[in-house]
Amino acid sequence: MAKLILILGDQLSEQISSLKGADRQCDAVLICEVMAEATYVGHHKKKIAFLFSAMRHFADGLRQAGYQVRYTKIDDPENAGSFTGEVRRAVDALKPTSICVTEPGEWRVLNEMKLWPETLGLQVDMRDDTRFVCSHADFETWVAGRKSLTMEFFYRDMRRRTGLLMRGDEPIGGRWNFDAENRKPAKPDLLRPRHPSFEPDAITAEVLDNVGNLFPDNFGSLDGFRFAVTRADAQTALDSFVTDFLAGFGATQDAMLQDDPYLNHSLLSFYINIGFLDALSVCRAAERAYLEGNAPLNAVEGFIRQIIGWREYMRGIYWHAGPSYVDNNFFQNTRPLPSFYWSGKTDMNCLSIVITETIDHAYAHHIQRLMITGNFALLAGVDPKAVHLWYLEVYADAYEWVELPNVVGMSQFADGGLLGTKPYAASGNYIDRMSDYCGTCRFNPKQRLGENACPFNALYWDFLARNRGRLRANRRLAQPYATWDRMDEGTQQDLRRQAAGFLAKLQ
């Protein structure tokens, strides 16, 4: 045996760097479902099932392509339970001369792999993950000498590098960013196409049984599992998005409807993050839709920005900031995560809807995450590490490299502004404007005080008041602080008492 190639569960691509130059006759590919990865947080049942089924289907595809595959299922009695244990078992059985792996996406796994040359006594060839446009070295070069790490300027560099929506050195349409056109509310539409769903096959049915038996108490439901678990089905999901939803994506990307959890969103992050879809190819498919006249520029630019802008930027921040980034707590928030984050049982309709959808689908779109669950946690003063762990557990597309900066940096502003330029804090007025959640809620978004007042309102002003010392220099908050200062002292005290009373009950 020449070489042992380990492929992780989020590296399911035949173009992954660890397979480059592989000898299909002599080398062995190891793919393993291990309890350490399934339990380091209490992942949503659907997330575990999605990954295990995708891994099993991918392994079958490699076998059909002529690779020698060693696969360990989660319920294998010989399963060692960790990457290190499974690699050691494979080394003992196959006697390879070296180990090859594409770099993992998380510090936790990287630190484990760094021990392998010594503990296993073999050379470890750890290769760059070439699925990303921006390498670690490239990001550090971009960071060097900058006083602020504004994503917009990083995004422009990625546009220049990829040539996406560019005409020479200038952006098509004369602007880099059409976000101002992408903030419209949505209306229910019975004629909106349905997103594709994929019936579980025999492999997935076996996985669903495994997960149901081994993780009965984990968050979420396995009912209605309809994820794509093959590259072909993921491609079908991409084609459907470009044909049926991309044109409407831009204008309504920030909108929320209680009977339409998906709206025009792509539902592709699951498949990009595990390797079924190539991120740059997805962007080029969207660009073609614009060039062929099938989708407007604001929609295509907004979609591409999410991938080569935010996604690449979050990965860069994650590796630049280091493993201690998770401990950032700029506001010194210590409140525990409210219990309704696990049940959805709250009178606040917006939170109830978003959390219930998360329980059912292991998904919520970016504005639901940022401006409903994230916004509430920020206003309520919840410990940002607890918020981070919740997001990591409950969403099927959540991996620490992308989730941690999004939550700690963007949603909770816990890094004090390394990533974002202001906290994403908002009152009930924003939720009322961008959703239909408030119409059936027992709380009134127009009221700031009283039993029926939307809790977001008093919490918003209390958040600004209690954090003024930390935020007074933030120019983007000058207007809300000016509004607060124009209130009479009695109103200010009433709002803070309203917030304190609500938080006391929450505790």
URZI-V87548 format. One record per residue. N is the residue number from 1. RES is the residue in one letter. PSI is psi in whole degrees, 0 to 359 (999 if undefined). Layout:
n: (N	N)
res: (RES	RES)
psi: (PSI	PSI)
This chain:
n: (1	2	3	4	5	6	7	8	9	10	11	12	13	14	15	16	17	18	19	20	21	22	23	24	25	26	27	28	29	30	31	32	33	34	35	36	37	38	39	40	41	42	43	44	45	46	47	48	49	50	51	52	53	54	55	56	57	58	59	60	61	62	63	64	65	66	67	68	69	70	71	72	73	74	75	76	77	78	79	80	81	82	83	84	85	86	87	88	89	90	91	92	93	94	95	96	97	98	99	100	101	102	103	104	105	106	107	108	109	110	111	112	113	114	115	116	117	118	119	120	121	122	123	124	125	126	127	128	129	130	131	132	133	134	135	136	137	138	139	140	141	142	143	144	145	146	147	148	149	150	151	152	153	154	155	156	157	158	159	160	161	162	163	164	165	166	167	168	169	170	171	172	173	174	175	176	177	178	179	180	181	182	183	184	185	186	187	188	189	190	191	192	193	194	195	196	197	198	199	200	201	202	203	204	205	206	207	208	209	210	211	212	213	214	215	216	217	218	219	220	221	222	223	224	225	226	227	228	229	230	231	232	233	234	235	236	237	238	239	240	241	242	243	244	245	246	247	248	249	250	251	252	253	254	255	256	257	258	259	260	261	262	263	264	265	266	267	268	269	270	271	272	273	274	275	276	277	278	279	280	281	282	283	284	285	286	287	288	289	290	291	292	293	294	295	296	297	298	299	300	301	302	303	304	305	306	307	308	309	310	311	312	313	314	315	316	317	318	319	320	321	322	323	324	325	326	327	328	329	330	331	332	333	334	335	336	337	338	339	340	341	342	343	344	345	346	347	348	349	350	351	352	353	354	355	356	357	358	359	360	361	362	363	364	365	366	367	368	369	370	371	372	373	374	375	376	377	378	379	380	381	382	383	384	385	386	387	388	389	390	391	392	393	394	395	396	397	398	399	400	401	402	403	404	405	406	407	408	409	410	411	412	413	414	415	416	417	418	419	420	421	422	423	424	425	426	427	428	429	430	431	432	433	434	435	436	437	438	439	440	441	442	443	444	445	446	447	448	449	450	451	452	453	454	455	456	457	458	459	460	461	462	463	464	465	466	467	468	469	470	471	472	473	474	475	476	477	478	479	480	481	482	483	484	485	486	487	488	489	490	491	492	493	494	495	496	497	498	499	500	501	502	503	504	505	506	507)
res: (M	A	K	L	I	L	I	L	G	D	Q	L	S	E	Q	I	S	S	L	K	G	A	D	R	Q	C	D	A	V	L	I	C	E	V	M	A	E	A	T	Y	V	G	H	H	K	K	K	I	A	F	L	F	S	A	M	R	H	F	A	D	G	L	R	Q	A	G	Y	Q	V	R	Y	T	K	I	D	D	P	E	N	A	G	S	F	T	G	E	V	R	R	A	V	D	A	L	K	P	T	S	I	C	V	T	E	P	G	E	W	R	V	L	N	E	M	K	L	W	P	E	T	L	G	L	Q	V	D	M	R	D	D	T	R	F	V	C	S	H	A	D	F	E	T	W	V	A	G	R	K	S	L	T	M	E	F	F	Y	R	D	M	R	R	R	T	G	L	L	M	R	G	D	E	P	I	G	G	R	W	N	F	D	A	E	N	R	K	P	A	K	P	D	L	L	R	P	R	H	P	S	F	E	P	D	A	I	T	A	E	V	L	D	N	V	G	N	L	F	P	D	N	F	G	S	L	D	G	F	R	F	A	V	T	R	A	D	A	Q	T	A	L	D	S	F	V	T	D	F	L	A	G	F	G	A	T	Q	D	A	M	L	Q	D	D	P	Y	L	N	H	S	L	L	S	F	Y	I	N	I	G	F	L	D	A	L	S	V	C	R	A	A	E	R	A	Y	L	E	G	N	A	P	L	N	A	V	E	G	F	I	R	Q	I	I	G	W	R	E	Y	M	R	G	I	Y	W	H	A	G	P	S	Y	V	D	N	N	F	F	Q	N	T	R	P	L	P	S	F	Y	W	S	G	K	T	D	M	N	C	L	S	I	V	I	T	E	T	I	D	H	A	Y	A	H	H	I	Q	R	L	M	I	T	G	N	F	A	L	L	A	G	V	D	P	K	A	V	H	L	W	Y	L	E	V	Y	A	D	A	Y	E	W	V	E	L	P	N	V	V	G	M	S	Q	F	A	D	G	G	L	L	G	T	K	P	Y	A	A	S	G	N	Y	I	D	R	M	S	D	Y	C	G	T	C	R	F	N	P	K	Q	R	L	G	E	N	A	C	P	F	N	A	L	Y	W	D	F	L	A	R	N	R	G	R	L	R	A	N	R	R	L	A	Q	P	Y	A	T	W	D	R	M	D	E	G	T	Q	Q	D	L	R	R	Q	A	A	G	F	L	A	K	L	Q)
psi: (128	307	142	122	114	127	126	167	346	26	39	69	135	349	7	144	331	339	352	125	9	142	108	342	327	325	155	140	128	126	131	137	117	145	329	320	328	345	2	335	166	72	148	139	318	327	313	315	318	312	313	318	317	319	317	319	320	318	319	321	321	319	316	333	2	5	150	117	129	118	132	121	159	330	11	124	340	356	126	344	357	163	313	317	319	323	319	318	317	320	316	322	322	342	54	162	343	169	139	136	146	140	139	167	355	147	318	314	322	316	326	316	330	340	347	319	321	313	331	348	27	151	137	116	100	117	154	150	100	8	349	148	321	117	168	316	320	320	319	325	320	321	324	125	359	137	331	147	63	124	324	320	326	315	318	321	322	325	315	319	317	337	6	129	40	148	95	234	2	146	140	136	355	0	148	331	126	28	330	338	2	37	39	144	165	160	150	139	102	343	0	133	157	136	143	145	158	120	133	134	190	322	313	322	320	318	317	322	315	311	318	323	322	336	52	334	4	160	146	177	146	351	141	31	121	24	151	132	13	158	323	318	325	322	323	318	320	313	320	317	312	321	317	336	335	319	325	358	314	302	325	18	339	1	158	129	134	340	14	79	338	332	234	19	158	329	36	350	326	314	329	317	336	352	356	324	140	126	316	324	323	316	321	328	320	318	319	322	321	311	331	4	20	357	143	159	320	324	313	317	317	321	314	324	325	330	300	349	277	312	311	321	317	318	318	315	317	311	330	317	330	171	341	353	327	339	1	138	69	319	359	44	138	358	138	157	129	147	335	348	340	343	335	6	93	151	347	106	320	313	319	316	310	318	321	319	323	318	317	322	351	33	144	147	173	327	326	319	316	312	356	283	319	316	314	315	320	311	324	352	36	143	120	332	323	322	315	312	323	311	320	326	320	346	136	343	10	119	146	324	331	327	317	309	325	319	303	320	306	305	314	355	31	346	5	12	9	318	311	161	347	159	142	74	139	154	184	338	319	314	320	322	324	3	174	18	323	337	334	19	146	344	149	118	346	347	137	334	151	171	327	5	141	125	331	332	303	323	323	310	326	320	312	318	313	342	18	321	328	335	357	332	357	111	334	350	10	319	310	325	326	321	317	318	336	345	146	160	324	317	317	315	320	317	319	324	320	314	316	320	319	315	327	318	324	320	999)
